[in-house]
């Protein structure tokens, strides 16, 4: 089972498939957290030890952002913000990105 697959002609998933998906999702998100935080920490440590200038550090932040994008697309953890509010912001951000993509794809076909 692939991430983001929405082929309605696929065979129904078994309980074992769903359990396997969950196990892989946990492994993947744990590894992503490990790699994200390692890269961010190394970047800030290098700036703190004057191994990088602030300008070079900003380039590093931009490279980090290109690689990892936002952890919570369209949202940030803030006092009083509920899980449901965060999920709503993430969904809205993904909908806006999909709308933008559809709009720009249709324009490219019109040319």
Order of alpha helices (4+ residues) and beta strands (2+ residues): alpha-alpha-alpha
